[in-house]
Amino acid sequence: MNKEQPIMRIVFADDELPAREKLSHQLSLIPNIEVVGFATTGKETITLINDEQPDLVLLDIQMPEINGMDLLSLLTHKPMVIFTTAYDQYAIAAFEQASTDYLLKPFPLARLKSAIDKAYTAFLQKEALQVHSESFKNLQKPMKRLISKNGERMIILSPDDIFYIKSEQGNSFAVNGDKQHYLNETLDQLELNLSESQYVRIHRSYLVNIDKIKEIQRWFNGKLMVIMADDKKSELSTSRAGADKLKQLLGI
């Protein structure tokens, strides 16, 4: 293991013991990776990936309960995927799932290492991008005011007074009680520039002021329903990723 290089965390899933033992041995020979778990069924795989949040999963396609293709849509954490299977008819479907590679059993160590190297390159690029993004964000000071332009008028808004900001057809609107104000910035730009301790992206269409939340209810499929403290008690549904962000921010 090269201690100077970042370590890519891996899980693998296969229902056959000989295949698991062989793969485990092959992975032990490849540097800069760490195997953090394995699963033997589709349901175990979902739990393992969501709990461990690995960077990469080596995923057998034909497994009991839920096959490797179908379980991807049930994940809340989305790692890179290398499919491993004894059948070549899944190749097109595998690449339609944006998989990193597709290994046809039995595969030699060199072929496995080639696939891992490809994933590791993508892992390093993601790491570098994340470091750059965090560095850029740390240099930015949170916006203290927002400006809504309407013809010749400009309305100054305090982020403290806004309940939430929504995106509709590519336009952003700050909702302040029963009024909404057009903003020039996109929701992505606002998410980057507003205080991350005050505003949280709960959905691709909603950026919410957590100080203006009145109530949170469990919703279906791991989502939450957020009820705002405005007169209308506006109800905003989160995405699953948004629910995780909100729970993390509130410590619940």
Disulfide bonds with the S-S distance in Angstrom:
none
